[in-house]
Amino acid sequence: MQTESQIDKIAVTDIGSNTIRTVVYGIRGSAIRKLYSERDYTGLLDYVRDGRLSDEGIEHLCSVLGHMGRFCALCGCGTPNAFSTAALRSVVNRADVFSAVYGRTGIRIRLLSAEGEMQCDCAGLLRAGVTEGYAFDLGGGSCQLFSFGPDGLREGVSLPFGCLSIGRHFVRQGLFPTHEEARAVRRFVRGMLEEHLPRFAGAGMDRIYAMGGTARAAAKVRRALYPETADTGETLLECDRLRDFVKRARKDEGGTVALLRRVTPGRMSTLVPGILAMETILRYCGCGTLRVMPVGVREGFLWTHLLPTPAP
């Protein structure tokens, strides 16, 4: 039997608009599994001013990635393979950002295009054994919504909203959206869907596959609230349950704060806006349930760019 020291290790760092996360994977033959992970709720989107990542934001990014590099060294693997999606895709000074990061940390950042991000999401789903359907990956600054099949990506778009950007633009009066703010979020998300993906309206699929930290955090909250209905083998979130949680947050802010502090403290201000977006996507597509997937863009990046292997 191989010991951990005999397992090859590779690290992937995902630089998102809300979080920066590093996962160290162990590789044994054709088997890959997560060994360690480290996460920082950086909130890079809050450092963007007039389309530029501020000097403070660059400094913070370098500090976090420096920490990630030291974390990988402690885990016994080399420099992390870093990539960024919407967090740095639209900033006009990204060349300066990349140069500063490399000079300070020795980490090179690969920028994924919107289509490249969807391709990685799709690769993650196929590798997980899902061969066909509709899926979305809701991040901090963007949302990839697409259809896919055994041949890969079919149709999709990167929508210009995420849990962090929605909260930043619509939630003004407190920690959680008011009734009117929630209605404004739903109108905005539906408008984006109608503009960019009219053919997805009322598609009526059985379920949508959901990826990303927001969906996984919502699943944790569901398990905390309804432990008697916990699924075995997969995690399902019903549209009505999502709406119920939004109402709960509005009516019992103190209880919701206590729940989130216990279950998913880093998403205190972004989870409810994200749930509003997910609920609107489900209703727009005529679907009552989403399945939260344990894979996402990181695993897709690993299998597409670092360890390209055919899906099972």
LUMKEZA-445517 format. One line per 2 residues: for each residue x, y, z of C-alpha. Coordinates in steps of 0.25 Angstrom, whole numbers, plus 5000, padded with zeros to 4 digits. Example, Ala and Ser with C-alpha at 12.3 -4.5 7.8 and 13.67 -1.06 7.14 Angstrom:
BEGIN
5049,4982,5031 ~ 5055,4996,5029
This chain:
BEGIN
5000,5000,5000 ~ 5005,5014,4996
5007,5024,5007 ~ 5003,5038,5006
5017,5042,5003 ~ 5017,5033,4991
5005,5039,4985 ~ 5007,5050,4974
5001,5063,4978 ~ 4996,5075,4970
4990,5088,4975 ~ 4980,5097,4968
4976,5111,4973 ~ 4963,5117,4968
4963,5132,4969 ~ 4949,5136,4970
4941,5149,4972 ~ 4937,5145,4986
4947,5134,4990 ~ 4961,5129,4987
4962,5114,4989 ~ 4974,5105,4988
4971,5090,4987 ~ 4983,5079,4988
4979,5067,4980 ~ 4986,5053,4982
4988,5045,4969 ~ 4990,5030,4970
4989,5024,4956 ~ 4976,5029,4949
4970,5032,4963 ~ 4969,5046,4968
4964,5051,4981 ~ 4965,5063,4990
4975,5063,5001 ~ 4975,5077,5007
4969,5091,5004 ~ 4970,5105,5009
4961,5116,5006 ~ 4960,5132,5008
4948,5140,5006 ~ 4956,5151,4999
4944,5158,4992 ~ 4953,5163,4981
4941,5170,4974 ~ 4940,5180,4986
4954,5185,4982 ~ 4950,5188,4967
4949,5203,4964 ~ 4945,5208,4950
4949,5195,4944 ~ 4963,5194,4951
4967,5186,4963 ~ 4972,5196,4973
4986,5196,4979 ~ 4980,5191,4992
4973,5179,4984 ~ 4986,5175,4978
4994,5176,4991 ~ 4983,5167,4997
4983,5157,4986 ~ 4998,5156,4986
4997,5154,5001 ~ 4987,5143,5000
4994,5136,4989 ~ 5007,5136,4996
5000,5129,5008 ~ 4994,5119,4998
5008,5116,4993 ~ 5013,5114,5007
5001,5105,5010 ~ 5005,5096,4997
5019,5095,5002 ~ 5015,5090,5015
5006,5080,5008 ~ 5018,5075,5001
5014,5079,4987 ~ 5020,5090,4977
5015,5104,4973 ~ 5000,5104,4972
4994,5105,4958 ~ 4985,5117,4959
4974,5122,4950 ~ 4964,5133,4950
4950,5135,4944 ~ 4941,5147,4945
4949,5153,4957 ~ 4960,5158,4948
4954,5155,4934 ~ 4949,5169,4933
4959,5178,4940 ~ 4967,5187,4931
4980,5186,4938 ~ 4980,5171,4939
4994,5170,4932 ~ 5000,5179,4944
4992,5170,4954 ~ 4998,5157,4948
5012,5163,4948 ~ 5011,5168,4962
5006,5154,4967 ~ 5017,5147,4959
5028,5156,4965 ~ 5023,5155,4979
5019,5140,4980 ~ 5025,5133,4967
5011,5129,4964 ~ 5006,5130,4950
4991,5133,4948 ~ 4984,5127,4936
4972,5135,4931 ~ 4960,5126,4927
4950,5132,4917 ~ 4935,5131,4919
4935,5120,4909 ~ 4947,5113,4915
4941,5114,4929 ~ 4928,5107,4924
4937,5096,4917 ~ 4943,5093,4930
4930,5093,4937 ~ 4925,5083,4927
4938,5075,4928 ~ 4935,5073,4943
4921,5069,4941 ~ 4925,5058,4930
4936,5053,4939 ~ 4926,5052,4950
4918,5043,4941 ~ 4907,5052,4937
4905,5051,4922 ~ 4894,5061,4919
4886,5072,4924 ~ 4886,5087,4929
4895,5093,4939 ~ 4900,5106,4945
4912,5110,4953 ~ 4908,5123,4961
4921,5130,4966 ~ 4923,5143,4973
4923,5152,4960 ~ 4917,5143,4949
4908,5131,4946 ~ 4911,5121,4935
4898,5115,4931 ~ 4898,5104,4920
4893,5091,4914 ~ 4903,5079,4911
4903,5065,4906 ~ 4913,5054,4904
4920,5062,4893 ~ 4922,5073,4903
4917,5088,4904 ~ 4905,5091,4895
4899,5104,4898 ~ 4901,5114,4909
4906,5128,4913 ~ 4913,5135,4925
4903,5144,4931 ~ 4908,5157,4938
4904,5154,4952 ~ 4908,5146,4964
4905,5145,4979 ~ 4914,5156,4983
4911,5166,4971 ~ 4896,5164,4974
4898,5167,4989 ~ 4906,5179,4986
4896,5185,4976 ~ 4883,5182,4982
4884,5180,4997 ~ 4884,5194,5004
4876,5194,5016 ~ 4882,5182,5024
4889,5169,5024 ~ 4878,5162,5017
4870,5167,5005 ~ 4856,5173,5009
4844,5168,5001 ~ 4845,5180,4991
4860,5177,4989 ~ 4857,5162,4987
4847,5165,4977 ~ 4857,5175,4970
4868,5163,4970 ~ 4858,5154,4964
4854,5164,4953 ~ 4868,5166,4949
4872,5152,4948 ~ 4860,5148,4940
4863,5160,4931 ~ 4877,5155,4929
4872,5141,4926 ~ 4861,5146,4916
4872,5154,4909 ~ 4883,5144,4908
4876,5130,4908 ~ 4862,5132,4903
4862,5117,4898 ~ 4864,5112,4913
4850,5118,4917 ~ 4841,5107,4922
4850,5096,4917 ~ 4844,5087,4928
4856,5078,4931 ~ 4855,5069,4943
4866,5076,4950 ~ 4878,5086,4948
4892,5082,4953 ~ 4898,5093,4961
4913,5096,4964 ~ 4920,5106,4972
4922,5110,4987 ~ 4908,5117,4987
4900,5104,4984 ~ 4909,5096,4993
4907,5106,5005 ~ 4892,5106,5002
4892,5090,5003 ~ 4899,5091,5016
4888,5101,5021 ~ 4877,5091,5016
4883,5080,5024 ~ 4884,5088,5036
4869,5092,5035 ~ 4864,5079,5030
4873,5068,5035 ~ 4861,5058,5035
4860,5059,5019 ~ 4875,5058,5017
4878,5051,5004 ~ 4887,5039,5002
4897,5039,4990 ~ 4893,5053,4985
4889,5066,4990 ~ 4876,5072,4985
4870,5086,4987 ~ 4856,5089,4984
4851,5102,4979 ~ 4841,5104,4990
4851,5101,5001 ~ 4860,5112,4995
4848,5122,4995 ~ 4845,5118,5009
4859,5121,5014 ~ 4859,5135,5008
4846,5138,5015 ~ 4852,5132,5028
4864,5142,5027 ~ 4855,5153,5025
4846,5150,5037 ~ 4856,5145,5047
4869,5152,5044 ~ 4876,5148,5057
4873,5134,5056 ~ 4878,5133,5042
4891,5140,5046 ~ 4893,5130,5057
4890,5119,5047 ~ 4900,5124,5036
4910,5127,5047 ~ 4910,5112,5051
4908,5106,5037 ~ 4915,5115,5027
4921,5128,5033 ~ 4928,5133,5021
4915,5135,5013 ~ 4908,5143,5023
4904,5154,5013 ~ 4905,5146,5000
4897,5134,5002 ~ 4883,5140,5002
4885,5148,4989 ~ 4891,5135,4983
4879,5127,4987 ~ 4870,5138,4980
4878,5136,4967 ~ 4877,5121,4968
4862,5121,4971 ~ 4860,5130,4959
4868,5121,4950 ~ 4860,5109,4954
4847,5116,4952 ~ 4851,5122,4938
4855,5108,4933 ~ 4842,5102,4938
4850,5093,4948 ~ 4846,5090,4963
4859,5084,4967 ~ 4874,5086,4966
4885,5075,4969 ~ 4897,5081,4976
4910,5075,4970 ~ 4923,5072,4978
4931,5076,4966 ~ 4933,5089,4958
4942,5098,4951 ~ 4954,5094,4959
4953,5079,4956 ~ 4950,5083,4941
4962,5091,4941 ~ 4970,5080,4946
4965,5070,4936 ~ 4965,5079,4924
4978,5087,4926 ~ 4987,5079,4936
4983,5064,4935 ~ 4975,5063,4922
4969,5050,4922 ~ 4956,5045,4915
4943,5045,4924 ~ 4938,5031,4928
